[in-house]
Amino acid sequence: MDVKDVLIDAFGRIKEEVHAAVEGLTAEDLRARPAPGANSVAWLVWHLTRIQDDHVADVAGLDQVWLSQGWEKRFGLGLPRHDTGYGHGAAQVERVRVDSAGLLSGYYDAVHDQTLGYVRGLTGAQLGRVVDERWDPPVSLGVRLVSVLADDLQHVGQAAYVRGLVQRADA
């Protein structure tokens, strides 16, 4: 198994979990927050997708899908164009409202396609390339991709948990 095959499998698992987290939820379910200040399923999935879109586009030298494919306009959140949700407070989380699970999964799928298009062309030797010198030690491509995977897995797990709380409350 090649390193790119491991990355493709890992990103594929995130895609499966994103779909499982949002499928069948209403707009009300997507924006429900289980406690004051907590994140909604919509915010969690939007944020994890924005992080993947931002970080992979940066290392690949590509435009973010959010901007290049018009997702920013489709979501219509009124946030700054390059906002990824990093550091959002309760009021900003509240602004991430979507009308359908399909909008969230559609955006994720478009980002996933761009991610896999990039990852399929990688070799193991390329993973050592330094992509961010602002850190000590500098961040390599491999470390950045694992960081994206870790962030995505954490947030999609949170989204699944919030989904369970929302569905239990509805029952």
Secondary structure, 3 states (H helix, E strand, C coil): CCHHHHHHHHHHHHHHHHHHHHCCCCHHHHHCCCCCCCCCHHHHHHHHHHHHHHHHHHHHCCCCHHHHCCHHHHHCCCCCCCCCCCCCCHHHHHHCCCCCHHHHHHHHHHHHHHHHHHHCCCCHHHHHCEEECCCCCCEEHHHHHHHHHHHHHHHHHHHHHHHHHHHHHHC
